[in-house]
Amino acid sequence: MDFLSQLALDKVGYTLAALANLIFFLLLLATKANNLPRLLLLGWTLNCCAWAAYYLLSGAVPYDNAFSLLLELTRYYLLLLFLLAVLSSGTRQAGQLIKSKTVALLTVAMLLWYLLCYWQLISVNLIFTGSLALCILQLAFVEALYRRSAENKWQYKPLVISLSLSLLFDFVLLAESALFGEVDSQLWAARGYVGASLVPLMLLSVRRIKAWGISVYVSRDIVLQSSLVLASGAYLCLLAIAGFYIRYVGGTWSNLLQTTFFSLGFAMLALLLFSGALRRKLKVYIEKHFFANKFDYRQKWLELTRLLRQVDLSQTEQYDTILQAWLTAVGYSRGCLIRLPTNAPAKCLATINRAALTADEAVLLKRYSSAYALQHWLVDLSETDDNFVRQQQDLKNIDAQLLLPIHADGELWGICMINTPDVDKQKLNWELRDYLMLVTEQTASYLLLMEASKTLSENAQFAAFSRMSSFVVHDLKNVKAQLDLLLQNVRKHKANPAFIDDVFDTLDAMQQRLNTMLSQLNTKRNQRETVSAFDVGTMIQSVITQRCATKLPLPVLQVVTPCQVRFDKERFASVIYNLLDNAQHATAADGCITITVNTDKHNLQLEIVDNGCGMSEDFIHQRLFKPFDSTKGNSGMGVGAYDALHFAQQHNGQLLVNSKPNIGTTFTLVLPLH
């Protein structure tokens, strides 16, 4: 372990700096861009690589010999040229930049300064002071670059940060060196680490800045391996530092402590390096934070939304449209959408470019349902490392690569099986898994919404039919009331010819009404109303005489202002009867019910007043006009007041209610005369 305890930390730093700059140089060299910033960046990076390698191999003191001085000044000179090129027009060529007065003046000044230092015409303190001035000039250029980046600050920010930190470190190093006339060894040892650690920021900025057109490609595996190597180097440096500390304070126990410490340290390093779980987590972290996404999620989301909008609930191909949207979003060519009912065989809802569900596939889906019924787990059948895939005996007859589960209310609703030719298949990594989860959730939500809409539509049809039936039954009660009245009077007046004529007229009206009700049931909708002119008072008196006479108290009609209106006479009569029938049920036999007919310039006002049991405010607001909610028990349908309110609203009128418990109720029906 002596080589670790005696390890020169400055050598490690400059080794890392040389390797980092060499990798950066090779990446830039592999790009196809051919512009001035790239060329200058290549030169500066190569110089930094040579600079770090020289101090690593020679162990020379900085600014102590001609070559060291040449490397330092060349490094500053190339960085100044690079900053000048970035600050100027991005389309300028190398020849144009060299011919500019600023570059010419800078070149002459740097050459004269090197000759003065080389011939030792100035003191060491002045050499450090001159380098310090160059450092300040570079910082000024970096600050100008940040100000001019404007809306592109996000692209240039890593570049500005990396250069600023490096130059600020050099500023501190050179300022102390100019003050004391020599370079501080500890600061100089740290300079290699600073240079190495800032290269990733440079790489990130180069990838971001679109104006340069430098498309640097870095393999994910290379980044993973490099990260592990750098982490191992940093770990070994920490071991070396700890070794120095243990030797310093360990006393007679130093050898034992060092041996134990380094053994445990190397064991932990080996455990971390060979841990598959750690490598997978590190790879996912690197891919998430340092690489562009494989998919343009905004474009894919818009495309998926447009495809799902094409689903037409009235067409039989709705499942095919949803499956096609699924395949298009992923970029696959064939698939199958399967419903998995509880305690029933799998049902194929749609297929595209493939056969229907086979027996082997049905068995596979049954096994998947048993294994992952409560989990949103996507399975890649081409991934042999997956536990579920390893348990399957034969997958040759399975025309699917990915199994995408669809869940509803915490249960497995169905599965989408998709596949594509081998050349287009995608590996199910973390990004594709997240993307498929996103697509599956969106498409499944639309699919379940479509299913719910179909169920709701069917229920609405049944509800409409049930509602129509309720109104028909209510009208049948009215017909029955007329029949009861006829049977009650036939014994008394059967010998009266006028009564017989009236009976036939009533039966004829009842037949027409029954025909209308049967037609409504057959067509499942209300028939168009037949509008006619009639006298309101005469019609109400007919309702009282023919329909309300079987029950007490008998309503009393008061016509203040006679008038004629144009409505559906039968419908209007039914509304009046419903209101009067409700009043009779709410009023004792010895009570009183009065219906008053009155008009003003624009409206007909019918006021029905009773002294019955009355209603509370809560009952009026919560239950009175609620359909199918009756206080009459089995004898009522709960549609009388609702139908009256609907009739008033349909003709731009009002139905007003004023009631007090144990005192009585007043219904006021207001209808326009014209």
C-alpha positions as CSV (number, residue, x, y, z in Angstrom):
1,M,0.0,0.0,0.0
2,D,3.0,2.3,0.0
3,F,2.4,3.5,-3.5
4,L,-0.9,4.9,-2.5
5,S,0.3,6.6,0.6
6,Q,3.2,8.2,-1.3
7,L,1.0,9.0,-4.3
8,A,1.6,12.5,-5.7
9,L,-1.8,14.1,-5.8
10,D,-0.7,16.7,-8.4
11,K,0.3,13.9,-10.8
12,V,-3.2,12.4,-10.5
13,G,-4.8,15.8,-11.2
14,Y,-2.8,16.5,-14.3
15,T,-3.4,12.9,-15.5
16,L,-7.2,13.5,-15.2
17,A,-6.8,16.8,-17.0
18,A,-4.9,15.3,-19.8
19,L,-7.3,12.5,-20.3
20,A,-10.4,14.7,-20.1
21,N,-9.0,17.2,-22.7
22,L,-7.9,14.4,-24.9
23,I,-11.4,12.9,-24.9
24,F,-12.9,16.3,-25.5
25,F,-10.5,16.9,-28.4
26,L,-11.4,13.5,-30.0
27,L,-15.1,14.2,-29.7
28,L,-14.7,17.6,-31.4
29,L,-12.5,16.1,-34.1
30,A,-15.3,13.6,-34.9
31,T,-17.9,16.3,-35.6
32,K,-18.6,17.4,-39.2
33,A,-18.9,21.1,-38.4
34,N,-16.3,23.3,-40.1
35,N,-16.4,26.8,-38.6
36,L,-14.0,29.1,-36.8
37,P,-15.2,28.4,-33.2
38,R,-14.7,24.7,-33.7
39,L,-11.2,25.1,-35.1
40,L,-10.1,27.4,-32.3
41,L,-11.7,25.2,-29.7
42,L,-9.8,22.2,-31.2
43,G,-6.5,24.1,-30.9
44,W,-7.2,25.3,-27.3
45,T,-8.2,21.8,-26.2
46,L,-5.2,20.2,-27.8
47,N,-3.0,22.8,-26.1
48,C,-4.6,22.1,-22.7
49,C,-4.0,18.3,-23.3
50,A,-0.3,19.0,-24.1
51,W,-0.1,21.4,-21.1
52,A,-1.4,18.8,-18.7
53,A,0.8,16.0,-20.1
54,Y,3.9,18.2,-19.9
55,Y,3.5,18.9,-16.2
56,L,2.6,15.3,-15.6
57,L,5.7,13.9,-17.2
58,S,8.3,16.6,-16.5
59,G,7.4,17.7,-13.0
60,A,8.6,21.1,-14.0
61,V,7.8,24.3,-12.1
62,P,5.4,26.6,-14.0
63,Y,6.9,29.6,-15.7
64,D,10.4,28.2,-14.8
65,N,11.6,27.4,-18.3
66,A,11.0,28.5,-21.9
67,F,8.7,25.6,-22.8
68,S,6.5,26.0,-19.8
69,L,6.2,29.7,-20.5
70,L,5.3,28.9,-24.1
71,L,2.6,26.5,-23.1
72,E,1.0,28.9,-20.6
73,L,1.0,31.9,-23.0
74,T,-0.2,29.8,-26.0
75,R,-3.1,28.5,-23.8
76,Y,-4.1,32.1,-23.0
77,Y,-3.6,33.3,-26.6
78,L,-5.8,30.5,-28.1
79,L,-8.5,31.1,-25.5
80,L,-8.5,34.9,-26.3
81,L,-8.8,34.1,-30.0
82,F,-11.7,31.7,-29.3
83,L,-13.5,34.3,-27.3
84,L,-12.9,37.0,-30.0
85,A,-14.3,34.6,-32.6
86,V,-17.4,33.9,-30.5
87,L,-18.0,37.6,-29.8
88,S,-17.7,38.4,-33.5
89,S,-19.9,37.1,-36.4
90,G,-20.2,33.3,-36.3
91,T,-19.7,33.2,-40.1
92,R,-16.2,34.7,-40.2
93,Q,-13.4,32.6,-41.6
94,A,-10.0,32.1,-40.0
95,G,-8.3,34.3,-42.5
96,Q,-10.7,37.2,-41.8
97,L,-10.1,36.9,-38.0
98,I,-6.3,36.8,-38.4
99,K,-6.3,39.9,-40.6
100,S,-8.3,42.0,-38.1
101,K,-6.4,44.7,-36.2
102,T,-7.4,43.4,-32.8
103,V,-5.9,40.0,-33.5
104,A,-2.8,41.5,-35.0
105,L,-2.2,43.7,-32.0
106,L,-2.8,40.8,-29.6
107,T,-0.4,38.6,-31.5
108,V,2.4,41.2,-31.5
109,A,1.8,41.9,-27.8
110,M,1.9,38.2,-26.9
111,L,5.1,37.6,-29.0
112,L,6.9,40.6,-27.4
113,W,5.9,39.5,-24.0
114,Y,7.2,36.0,-24.6
115,L,10.6,37.3,-25.8
116,L,10.9,39.6,-22.8
117,C,10.2,36.6,-20.5
118,Y,12.5,34.3,-22.5
119,W,15.5,36.6,-22.4
120,Q,14.8,37.3,-18.7
121,L,14.6,41.0,-19.2
122,I,12.0,41.3,-16.5
123,S,11.7,39.9,-13.0
124,V,9.7,36.8,-12.0
125,N,7.2,39.0,-10.2
126,L,6.5,40.9,-13.4
127,I,6.1,37.7,-15.4
128,F,3.4,36.6,-13.0
129,T,1.9,40.1,-13.1
130,G,1.7,40.0,-16.9
131,S,0.0,36.7,-16.9
132,L,-2.4,38.1,-14.3
133,A,-3.3,40.9,-16.7
134,L,-4.0,38.4,-19.5
135,C,-6.2,36.5,-17.0
136,I,-8.2,39.7,-16.3
137,L,-8.5,40.4,-20.0
138,Q,-10.0,36.9,-20.6
139,L,-12.4,37.4,-17.7
140,A,-13.6,40.6,-19.4
141,F,-14.2,38.8,-22.6
142,V,-16.2,36.1,-20.8
143,E,-18.3,38.7,-19.1
144,A,-19.0,40.4,-22.5
145,L,-19.9,37.0,-24.0
146,Y,-22.5,36.4,-21.2
147,R,-24.0,39.9,-21.7
148,R,-24.3,39.5,-25.5
149,S,-25.8,36.0,-25.3
150,A,-29.2,37.7,-24.6
151,E,-32.0,35.1,-25.1
152,N,-29.4,32.4,-25.6
153,K,-28.0,32.6,-22.1
154,W,-29.2,29.1,-21.4
155,Q,-26.9,27.8,-24.2
156,Y,-23.8,29.7,-23.2
157,K,-24.2,29.5,-19.4
158,P,-22.1,26.2,-18.9
159,L,-19.3,27.7,-21.1
160,V,-19.3,30.9,-19.1
161,I,-19.3,29.1,-15.8
162,S,-16.5,26.7,-16.7
163,L,-14.2,29.4,-18.2
164,S,-15.0,31.8,-15.3
165,L,-14.1,29.2,-12.6
166,S,-10.9,28.3,-14.4
167,L,-9.8,31.9,-14.9
168,L,-10.7,32.8,-11.3
169,F,-8.6,30.0,-10.0
170,D,-5.7,31.1,-12.3
171,F,-6.3,34.7,-11.0
172,V,-5.9,33.6,-7.4
173,L,-2.9,31.4,-8.2
174,L,-1.1,34.2,-10.2
175,A,-2.0,36.9,-7.7
176,E,-0.3,35.0,-4.9
177,S,2.6,34.1,-7.1
178,A,3.1,37.8,-8.1
179,L,3.0,38.7,-4.4
180,F,5.5,36.1,-3.1
181,G,7.6,35.6,-6.3
182,E,6.9,31.8,-6.5
183,V,4.0,29.4,-7.2
184,D,2.2,27.9,-4.3
185,S,2.6,24.1,-4.5
186,Q,-0.8,23.2,-3.1
187,L,-2.6,25.6,-5.5
188,W,-0.6,24.3,-8.4
189,A,-1.4,20.6,-7.4
190,A,-5.1,21.5,-7.4
191,R,-4.9,23.2,-10.9
192,G,-5.1,19.9,-12.7
193,Y,-8.2,18.8,-10.9
194,V,-9.9,22.1,-11.7
195,G,-9.1,21.8,-15.4
196,A,-10.4,18.2,-15.5
197,S,-13.6,18.9,-13.6
198,L,-14.6,21.8,-15.9
199,V,-14.3,19.9,-19.2
200,P,-17.8,18.3,-18.8
201,L,-19.3,21.8,-18.6
202,M,-17.5,22.8,-21.8
203,L,-18.9,19.7,-23.5
204,L,-22.4,20.4,-22.3
205,S,-22.2,24.0,-23.6
206,V,-20.9,22.9,-27.0
207,R,-23.8,20.5,-27.4
208,R,-26.3,23.3,-26.5
209,I,-25.0,26.1,-28.7
210,K,-26.9,25.7,-31.9
211,A,-25.1,28.6,-33.7
212,W,-21.8,26.7,-33.9
213,G,-23.4,23.6,-35.5
214,I,-21.1,21.2,-33.5
215,S,-23.1,18.1,-32.9
216,V,-21.0,16.1,-30.4
217,Y,-22.1,12.5,-30.1
218,V,-21.2,10.7,-26.9
219,S,-22.0,7.0,-26.5
220,R,-24.0,6.3,-23.3
221,D,-21.8,3.3,-22.6
222,I,-18.6,5.4,-23.0
223,V,-20.0,8.0,-20.6
224,L,-20.9,5.2,-18.1
225,Q,-17.4,3.7,-18.3
226,S,-15.7,7.1,-18.1
227,S,-17.8,8.0,-15.1
228,L,-16.9,4.8,-13.4
229,V,-13.2,5.4,-14.1
230,L,-13.3,9.1,-12.9
231,A,-15.2,8.0,-9.8
232,S,-12.6,5.3,-9.2
233,G,-9.8,7.9,-9.6
234,A,-11.5,10.3,-7.2
235,Y,-12.0,7.4,-4.7
236,L,-8.4,6.4,-4.9
237,C,-7.4,10.1,-4.3
238,L,-9.6,10.1,-1.2
239,L,-7.9,6.9,-0.1
240,A,-4.5,8.5,-0.6
241,I,-5.4,11.6,1.4
242,A,-6.8,9.4,4.2
243,G,-3.6,7.3,4.1
244,F,-1.5,10.5,4.6
245,Y,-3.7,11.5,7.5
246,I,-3.6,8.0,9.1
247,R,0.2,8.0,8.8
248,Y,0.4,11.4,10.4
249,V,-1.8,10.7,13.4
250,G,-1.5,6.9,13.7
251,G,1.7,6.6,15.7
252,T,2.8,3.0,16.3
253,W,-0.5,1.7,14.9
254,S,0.0,3.4,11.5
255,N,0.9,0.3,9.5
256,L,-1.9,-1.8,10.9
257,L,-4.5,1.0,10.4
258,Q,-3.3,1.8,6.9
259,T,-3.4,-1.9,5.9
260,T,-6.9,-2.4,7.3
261,F,-8.2,0.9,5.9
262,F,-6.9,0.3,2.3
263,S,-8.1,-3.3,2.3
264,L,-11.6,-2.3,3.2
265,G,-11.4,0.7,0.8
266,F,-10.4,-1.6,-2.1
267,A,-13.1,-4.1,-1.2
268,M,-15.8,-1.4,-1.2
269,L,-14.5,0.0,-4.5
270,A,-14.6,-3.5,-6.1
271,L,-18.1,-4.0,-4.7
272,L,-19.3,-0.7,-6.2
273,L,-17.6,-1.3,-9.6
274,F,-19.0,-4.8,-10.0
275,S,-22.5,-4.1,-8.7
276,G,-25.0,-4.5,-11.5
277,A,-27.7,-2.6,-9.7
278,L,-25.4,0.4,-9.1
279,R,-24.3,0.4,-12.8
280,R,-27.9,0.3,-14.0
281,K,-28.9,3.2,-11.7
282,L,-25.9,5.2,-12.8
283,K,-26.6,4.6,-16.4
284,V,-30.3,5.7,-16.1
285,Y,-29.2,8.8,-14.2
286,I,-26.6,9.7,-16.9
287,E,-29.2,9.1,-19.7
288,K,-31.8,11.2,-18.0
289,H,-29.7,14.2,-17.2
290,F,-27.0,14.3,-19.9
291,F,-28.6,13.0,-23.1
292,A,-31.4,14.3,-25.2
293,N,-34.7,12.4,-25.2
294,K,-35.3,9.8,-27.8
295,F,-38.7,11.1,-28.6
296,D,-40.0,14.6,-29.2
297,Y,-42.7,14.3,-26.6
298,R,-44.5,17.5,-27.6
299,Q,-44.8,16.3,-31.2
300,K,-45.8,12.8,-30.2
301,W,-48.4,14.1,-27.8
302,L,-50.0,16.3,-30.5
303,E,-49.9,13.4,-33.0
304,L,-51.5,11.0,-30.5
305,T,-54.2,13.6,-29.6
306,R,-55.1,14.2,-33.3
307,L,-55.4,10.4,-34.0
308,L,-57.6,9.8,-30.9
309,R,-59.9,12.7,-32.1
310,Q,-60.7,10.6,-35.2
311,V,-62.5,8.0,-33.1
312,D,-66.2,8.0,-34.0
313,L,-68.5,6.3,-31.5
314,S,-71.1,5.8,-34.2
315,Q,-68.7,3.7,-36.3
316,T,-67.8,0.0,-35.8
317,E,-64.1,0.7,-36.5
318,Q,-63.6,2.7,-33.3
319,Y,-61.3,0.1,-31.7
320,D,-59.2,-0.1,-34.8
321,T,-58.8,3.7,-34.8
322,I,-57.6,3.5,-31.1
323,L,-55.2,0.7,-31.9
324,Q,-53.8,2.5,-34.9
325,A,-53.2,5.6,-32.7
326,W,-51.3,3.4,-30.3
327,L,-49.1,1.8,-33.0
328,T,-48.4,5.2,-34.6
329,A,-47.4,6.8,-31.3
330,V,-44.8,4.0,-30.7
331,G,-43.7,3.6,-34.4
332,Y,-44.8,-0.1,-34.6
333,S,-46.7,-1.7,-37.6
334,R,-49.0,-4.4,-36.2
335,G,-50.9,-5.1,-33.1
336,C,-53.9,-6.5,-31.3
337,L,-56.2,-5.0,-28.7
338,I,-57.6,-7.5,-26.3
339,R,-60.3,-7.3,-23.6
340,L,-59.9,-9.5,-20.6
341,P,-63.3,-9.9,-18.9
342,T,-63.5,-11.4,-15.4
343,N,-64.1,-15.1,-15.5
344,A,-64.5,-15.2,-19.3
345,P,-62.2,-15.9,-22.2
346,A,-60.1,-13.1,-23.8
347,K,-61.9,-11.1,-26.5
348,C,-60.1,-9.6,-29.4
349,L,-61.5,-6.1,-30.1
350,A,-59.2,-5.0,-33.0
351,T,-56.3,-6.3,-35.0
352,I,-54.0,-4.5,-37.5
353,N,-51.7,-6.3,-39.9
354,R,-51.9,-9.6,-38.0
355,A,-54.1,-12.6,-37.4
356,A,-56.6,-12.8,-34.6
357,L,-55.7,-14.1,-31.1
358,T,-54.2,-17.6,-31.3
359,A,-54.4,-20.3,-28.6
360,D,-50.8,-19.8,-27.6
361,E,-51.3,-16.1,-27.2
362,A,-54.4,-16.7,-25.1
363,V,-52.4,-18.9,-22.8
364,L,-49.6,-16.2,-22.6
365,L,-52.2,-13.5,-21.7
366,K,-53.7,-15.8,-19.0
367,R,-50.2,-16.2,-17.5
368,Y,-49.6,-12.5,-17.7
369,S,-52.9,-11.8,-16.0
370,S,-52.0,-14.2,-13.2
371,A,-48.6,-12.6,-12.7
372,Y,-49.2,-8.9,-13.2
373,A,-53.0,-8.4,-12.7
374,L,-52.4,-5.7,-10.1
375,Q,-49.2,-4.2,-11.5
376,H,-48.7,-1.8,-14.4
377,W,-45.8,-3.9,-15.7
378,L,-44.8,-3.6,-19.4
379,V,-43.2,-6.8,-20.8
380,D,-40.7,-7.0,-23.6
381,L,-40.9,-10.6,-24.9
382,S,-37.5,-10.2,-26.6
383,E,-35.8,-9.4,-23.3
384,T,-34.4,-12.8,-22.1
385,D,-33.4,-11.3,-18.7
386,D,-37.0,-10.7,-17.7
387,N,-38.3,-13.3,-15.2
388,F,-41.7,-13.6,-16.9
389,V,-40.1,-14.2,-20.3
390,R,-37.7,-16.8,-18.9
391,Q,-40.7,-18.8,-17.5
392,Q,-42.4,-19.1,-21.0
393,Q,-41.5,-22.3,-22.8
394,D,-42.1,-21.3,-26.5
395,L,-42.6,-17.8,-27.9
396,K,-42.1,-18.6,-31.6
397,N,-45.9,-18.6,-32.2
398,I,-46.4,-15.3,-30.4
399,D,-46.7,-12.4,-32.8
400,A,-45.9,-9.7,-30.2
401,Q,-42.9,-8.0,-28.7
402,L,-44.4,-5.7,-26.2
403,L,-47.4,-6.3,-23.8
404,L,-49.0,-3.1,-22.7
405,P,-51.5,-3.5,-19.8
406,I,-54.8,-1.5,-19.6
407,H,-56.1,-1.0,-16.0
408,A,-59.5,0.3,-14.9
409,D,-60.5,0.7,-11.2
410,G,-57.4,-1.1,-10.1
411,E,-58.1,-4.2,-12.2
412,L,-56.6,-5.5,-15.4
413,W,-59.1,-4.4,-18.1
414,G,-57.2,-5.6,-21.2
415,I,-53.9,-5.8,-23.0
416,C,-52.5,-4.2,-26.2
417,M,-50.0,-6.5,-28.0
418,I,-47.7,-4.7,-30.5
419,N,-45.0,-5.8,-32.8
420,T,-42.9,-4.7,-35.7
421,P,-40.1,-6.1,-38.0
422,D,-36.8,-6.7,-36.2
423,V,-35.1,-3.8,-38.0
424,D,-37.5,-1.3,-36.3
425,K,-37.8,-2.9,-32.9
426,Q,-36.9,-0.7,-29.9
427,K,-35.2,-1.9,-26.7
428,L,-37.4,-1.5,-23.7
429,N,-35.1,0.8,-21.6
430,W,-36.2,3.3,-18.9
431,E,-37.1,6.0,-21.5
432,L,-39.2,3.8,-23.8
433,R,-40.9,2.3,-20.7
434,D,-41.8,5.8,-19.4
435,Y,-43.0,6.9,-22.8
436,L,-45.1,3.7,-23.3
437,M,-46.6,4.2,-19.9
438,L,-47.6,7.8,-20.9
439,V,-49.1,6.6,-24.3
440,T,-50.8,3.7,-22.6
441,E,-52.4,5.8,-19.9
442,Q,-53.6,8.4,-22.4
443,T,-55.0,5.9,-24.9
444,A,-56.5,3.7,-22.2
445,S,-58.2,6.7,-20.6
446,Y,-59.8,7.4,-24.0
447,L,-60.7,3.8,-24.5
448,L,-62.4,3.6,-21.1
449,L,-64.1,6.9,-21.7
450,M,-65.5,5.5,-25.0
451,E,-66.7,2.4,-23.2
452,A,-68.4,4.6,-20.5
453,S,-70.0,6.7,-23.2
454,K,-71.5,3.7,-24.9
455,T,-72.9,2.5,-21.6
456,L,-74.2,5.9,-20.8
457,S,-75.8,6.2,-24.2
458,E,-77.6,2.9,-23.7
459,N,-78.7,3.9,-20.3
460,A,-79.9,7.2,-21.6
461,Q,-82.0,5.4,-24.2
462,F,-83.6,3.2,-21.5
463,A,-84.1,6.2,-19.3
464,A,-85.9,8.1,-22.1
465,F,-88.1,5.1,-22.8
466,S,-88.8,4.7,-19.1
467,R,-89.6,8.4,-18.8
468,M,-91.9,8.2,-21.8
469,S,-93.6,5.2,-20.3
470,S,-94.2,7.1,-17.1
471,F,-95.9,9.9,-18.9
472,V,-98.0,7.4,-20.8
473,V,-99.0,5.6,-17.6
474,H,-99.9,9.0,-16.1
475,D,-102.1,9.8,-19.1
476,L,-103.7,6.3,-18.8
477,K,-104.7,7.3,-15.3
478,N,-106.5,10.3,-16.8
479,V,-108.2,8.1,-19.3
480,K,-109.2,5.7,-16.5
481,A,-110.6,8.6,-14.5
482,Q,-112.8,9.5,-17.5
483,L,-114.0,5.9,-17.8
484,D,-114.8,5.8,-14.0
485,L,-116.8,9.0,-14.4
486,L,-118.7,7.6,-17.4
487,L,-119.5,4.3,-15.6
488,Q,-120.6,6.3,-12.5
489,N,-123.1,8.4,-14.5
490,V,-124.3,5.7,-17.0
491,R,-126.8,4.2,-14.5
492,K,-128.4,7.6,-13.9
493,H,-128.4,9.0,-17.4
494,K,-128.4,6.0,-19.8
495,A,-131.9,6.9,-21.0
496,N,-130.9,10.5,-21.8
497,P,-130.0,10.9,-25.5
498,A,-127.9,14.0,-24.8
499,F,-125.8,11.9,-22.3
500,I,-125.4,9.2,-24.9
501,D,-124.1,11.7,-27.4
502,D,-121.7,13.1,-24.8
503,V,-120.5,9.5,-24.1
504,F,-119.6,8.9,-27.7
505,D,-117.7,12.2,-27.9
506,T,-115.8,11.3,-24.8
507,L,-115.0,7.8,-26.1
508,D,-113.8,9.3,-29.4
509,A,-111.5,11.7,-27.6
510,M,-110.2,8.9,-25.4
511,Q,-109.5,6.7,-28.5
512,Q,-107.5,9.6,-30.1
513,R,-105.5,10.0,-26.9
514,L,-104.8,6.3,-26.6
515,N,-103.6,6.3,-30.3
516,T,-101.2,9.2,-29.5
517,M,-99.8,7.3,-26.5
518,L,-99.2,4.1,-28.4
519,S,-97.5,6.1,-31.2
520,Q,-95.2,7.7,-28.5
521,L,-94.2,4.3,-27.2
522,N,-93.5,3.0,-30.7
523,T,-91.3,5.9,-31.7
524,K,-89.8,6.4,-28.2
525,R,-90.3,10.2,-28.5
526,N,-93.0,12.8,-28.0
527,Q,-95.3,13.5,-31.0
528,R,-95.5,17.0,-32.4
529,E,-98.1,19.0,-30.6
530,T,-101.3,20.0,-32.5
531,V,-102.0,23.7,-31.9
532,S,-105.6,24.9,-31.9
533,A,-107.6,27.9,-30.6
534,F,-109.9,27.3,-27.6
535,D,-111.6,29.1,-24.8
536,V,-109.8,28.6,-21.5
537,G,-112.8,28.8,-19.2
538,T,-114.8,26.2,-21.3
539,M,-111.8,23.8,-21.4
540,I,-111.1,24.0,-17.7
541,Q,-114.8,23.5,-16.8
542,S,-114.8,20.4,-19.1
543,V,-111.7,19.1,-17.1
544,I,-113.5,19.6,-13.8
545,T,-116.7,18.0,-15.0
546,Q,-115.2,15.0,-16.9
547,R,-112.0,14.2,-14.9
548,C,-112.2,15.7,-11.4
549,A,-115.8,14.8,-10.5
550,T,-114.9,11.4,-9.0
551,K,-113.0,13.0,-6.1
552,L,-113.8,15.6,-3.4
553,P,-113.5,18.5,-3.0
554,L,-114.7,19.5,-6.5
555,P,-112.7,22.5,-7.8
556,V,-114.7,25.7,-8.4
557,L,-113.9,27.8,-11.5
558,Q,-113.9,31.6,-11.5
559,V,-113.5,33.3,-14.8
560,V,-112.5,37.0,-14.2
561,T,-111.5,37.7,-17.8
562,P,-112.6,35.3,-20.6
563,C,-110.0,34.6,-23.2
564,Q,-108.9,32.3,-26.0
565,V,-105.4,30.8,-26.4
566,R,-103.6,28.7,-29.0
567,F,-102.0,25.7,-27.5
568,D,-102.2,21.9,-27.8
569,K,-105.6,21.6,-26.2
570,E,-105.1,18.0,-24.9
571,R,-101.7,18.8,-23.5
572,F,-103.0,21.9,-21.8
573,A,-106.0,20.0,-20.4
574,S,-103.6,17.4,-19.0
575,V,-101.5,20.0,-17.2
576,I,-104.6,21.6,-15.6
577,Y,-105.9,18.2,-14.5
578,N,-102.5,17.3,-13.0
579,L,-102.5,20.5,-10.9
580,L,-106.1,20.1,-9.9
581,D,-105.6,16.4,-9.0
582,N,-102.6,17.3,-6.8
583,A,-104.7,19.9,-5.1
584,Q,-107.5,17.3,-4.5
585,H,-105.1,14.9,-3.0
586,A,-103.6,17.5,-0.7
587,T,-107.0,18.9,0.5
588,A,-109.6,17.2,2.7
589,A,-113.0,16.4,1.3
590,D,-114.6,19.3,3.1
591,G,-111.9,21.7,1.9
592,C,-112.0,24.2,-0.9
593,I,-110.2,24.4,-4.3
594,T,-110.6,27.5,-6.5
595,I,-109.2,28.0,-10.0
596,T,-109.3,31.6,-11.3
597,V,-108.8,32.7,-14.9
598,N,-107.5,36.2,-15.5
599,T,-105.5,38.1,-18.1
600,D,-103.5,41.2,-18.5
601,K,-102.2,42.8,-21.8
602,H,-99.7,40.0,-22.5
603,N,-100.3,37.0,-20.3
604,L,-102.8,34.5,-19.2
605,Q,-102.8,33.9,-15.4
606,L,-104.3,30.7,-13.9
607,E,-104.4,30.6,-10.1
608,I,-105.2,27.4,-8.3
609,V,-105.7,27.9,-4.6
610,D,-106.4,25.2,-2.0
611,N,-106.5,25.1,1.8
612,G,-104.9,21.7,2.0
613,C,-101.9,20.4,4.0
614,G,-99.4,22.8,2.2
615,M,-95.7,22.3,1.6
616,S,-92.5,23.4,3.2
617,E,-89.9,25.5,1.4
618,D,-87.5,22.7,1.5
619,F,-90.0,20.3,-0.2
620,I,-90.7,22.8,-2.9
621,H,-87.1,23.3,-3.8
622,Q,-85.9,19.7,-3.4
623,R,-88.8,17.4,-4.4
624,L,-91.9,19.1,-5.9
625,F,-90.6,19.3,-9.5
626,K,-88.3,16.2,-9.3
627,P,-89.7,13.6,-11.7
628,F,-90.7,10.2,-10.4
629,D,-90.7,11.4,-6.8
630,S,-94.3,11.1,-5.5
631,T,-96.0,11.6,-2.1
632,K,-99.0,9.6,-3.3
633,G,-97.4,6.2,-2.8
634,N,-98.1,3.6,-5.5
635,S,-101.0,5.6,-6.8
636,G,-98.7,8.4,-8.1
637,M,-96.0,8.6,-10.8
638,G,-94.4,11.9,-9.6
639,V,-94.6,13.6,-13.1
640,G,-97.6,15.9,-12.8
641,A,-95.9,19.0,-11.3
642,Y,-92.8,18.3,-13.4
643,D,-94.9,18.2,-16.6
644,A,-96.7,21.4,-15.7
645,L,-93.4,23.2,-15.1
646,H,-91.9,21.8,-18.4
647,F,-95.0,23.0,-20.3
648,A,-94.7,26.5,-18.8
649,Q,-91.0,26.8,-19.7
650,Q,-91.6,25.3,-23.1
651,H,-94.0,28.2,-23.9
652,N,-91.9,30.9,-22.3
653,G,-94.1,31.0,-19.2
654,Q,-93.8,30.5,-15.5
655,L,-95.2,28.2,-12.8
656,L,-95.1,29.9,-9.5
657,V,-95.7,28.2,-6.1
658,N,-96.6,29.8,-2.8
659,S,-97.3,27.4,0.1
660,K,-97.4,27.2,3.8
661,P,-97.7,24.0,5.8
662,N,-101.3,23.4,7.3
663,I,-102.5,26.5,5.6
664,G,-102.6,25.8,1.8
665,T,-101.0,26.2,-1.6
666,T,-101.3,28.5,-4.5
667,F,-100.1,27.5,-8.0
668,T,-99.9,30.4,-10.5
669,L,-99.5,29.4,-14.1
670,V,-98.5,32.3,-16.3
671,L,-98.5,31.8,-20.1
672,P,-98.1,34.4,-22.9
673,L,-101.3,35.1,-24.9
674,H,-99.4,35.5,-28.2
